Amino acid sequence: MSDIRSAMADPKLLLEAARVFNAAGRDYRGAAEVVAELALQAKGTAEARVQQAIIGDAAALRLSRRVPGGYRAALELLKSIDDDEDGRLHLLRALAHGQKYTQTPQEARGQLCAEILADLKIAVDRNPELRATLPHFWRPSPAALVEGADLEDDLQAVYLDNPRLFEELINPPAAGSTGATGGQAGATGTSTQIS
């Protein structure tokens, strides 16, 4: 019996179990929610990478509406993410702000757009492979348009308002060329900060 209790307190095992239940589909939504919440409660005893994965999965479940709370709960989980090694948490925070953006009055969207772009820049700096997947979040694939599917279009509204900024983020100028913003480009893109 104590083996079961210790397994129920193992954050890494809970993380993996929650991922299995989530992947199993809608019929296991309740189990995924319970196990993900147990992992979130136990995360304090885990190594940093496991803690980040637990927080990221919990935020993703909220953003996909598989777990209650939506973008507000996801943003609460993603408040302090300075130790985000692979950029995933910054990407998730950008997606949460993207959902918030759609519900924000036009005159208040500028600052939110800047926060989204800053998080996306950090994410792609830490994981350049994300550049190729980012357009999915403003141009959902035809498969995502199937009835009942999660569109994952969290950045569509902010992209439509600022397409040039997003295109510059995913297609940085070649080294040595001058970007559209006028900054000198280097190995990591233009020197002009997106803010």
N, C-alpha and C positions, 0 to 999 in steps of 0.2 A: 504494500500500500504506500509506503514511503517513496518507492521508486516512481509511482504515478504522480505523487505530489511534487517530487523534485522535477519531473518532466514537465509538469504543468507550470513550473516556475522558471523553466529554461527559455529565455527570450528567443534564442536562435531557433529552437524547435518550434516554438509558437509562431514565429515569423514564417517558417517553412510550411507549417500546417495551415496557416491562414492563406498562404499563396495557393496551396493545393485546393482548399475549399473555394477560393475565389475563381480559380481556373475551371473548376468543375461546373460552374454555371449558376443560373438563377435559383435552381432548387436548393443550392447550398449557401445562398446569400446570408441567411441567419447564422449559420455556423461560421462563415467567414467573418462576419461582424463580431461575434462573440470572441473568437480566437484572436482576431486582430486587436481587439480591445485588451485582452489578457496580455498580449505581447507588448502593447503600449504601456500597460501598468508595470510590467516586469523589465522594461528596457533599461532601467538604471543599473542593473547588474551586468549588462552586456558590454562588450568591447565597442569602441566608437563606430566602426563600420556597421555593426549589427544595429546599433541605436539609430544610425542614419537610415538604414533600410527599413526599420520598423516605422520611423516617422514618415518616411517617403510613402510607404505602402498605406499607412493610415490616412495620409493626406490624399493620395490617389483614390482611395475608396470613397472619401467624402466628395471629391471633385466629380467622380463618376455617378454620384448619388446612390451608390450601392449601400452606403452607410449614411445615416442622417447627419446633417450639419452643413453640407455644401461648402462653398468657398469660404464662408466666414470661419467655420471650424478648421478648414485646411490652413487658412492664414494664421490662425492661433497656433497651430502645431508648427508652422514654419517661420515663426517670429525670429528665432535666433538660430541661424544656419551657417555661421561663419566657418565651421569645420567641414563643410560640404566638399568632399574630395573630388567627386566626379561630375559635379554640376547638376545632378538630378534634383536636388532639393531646390536649387535656384530655378530650374525649369518648372517644377511644380508650383513654386510661388508665383512665377510669371503666369502660369495657367490660371491659378486662383485669382490673381489680379485681372486677368482677361475676362473671367466670369463676372467679376465685380464691375468691370468697365462697361459691360452691356447694361448695367443697372444704374450707372452714374450719369448725372446730367451732363450734357455736352460741355458746358462751361467749366466743369471740374475734371475733365478727362485728361488734360495736359500733363499734370503731375503723375497721374496713374500710368499714362503711356511711358513717361520717363522711367518710372520704377520697373515697369515690365521690360523695357529695353535694357536697363541696367542689369536685371537678373538674367536675361537671355544672354547678354554679353559675357557675364561671369560664367554661365553654363557652357557656352561654346568655347571660351578660353580654357576651361578645365577639361572639356571633352569636345574637341573639334568635330568629331563624328556626328554630333547633334545637328550641325548645320544642314545635313542631308534630310533629317527627319522633321525639322521645324515646320516646313510648309504644310505638313499634315494637319497642323493645328489651326491653320486658317483656310486650307483647301482640302476638306475631307475627301477621302477616296470614294468612288462610287459604291464600294462594298459597305461603307459606313452609312450610306443613305437608305439602307434597308430598314423597313419599319421596325421600331423597337430597338435599334442599334444605338449605341452611344456615339454621337457625331464627332466628339472630340474636337470641336471647332472653337475651343475656348479663346483663341486669339483672332478669330475672324473679324470681329467688329473693330478691334484696334488696328489690325492690318489694313482693312478697307479705308480707315481714316488716315493711315500713315504708310502706304505701301513702299515708298522709297526707302524709309528707314529700315524696314524689315528686309528688303532686298539687299541693302548694303550690309546688313548683319550676316546674311547667309552667303553673300557673294562679295567678299572683301576684295578690294583692288589688288592687283598683282604687286609684288614687292617692287619698290622704286617708282611706282606710278602715283599720280595724284588722284585722290578720291573725289567723289562728287561734293564732299563737304569742304574741299579745299586743303585738307591736311595732307602731309607727306605720308605715304604708305610705307610700312615696313613689314617685317615678318609676321606681325600680328594684325595688320590692317592699318587704317588711318590713325594718325596721332590725335585727331580731333575726338574729344570725348563725346559719347552719346549721353545726353542728360536731359 
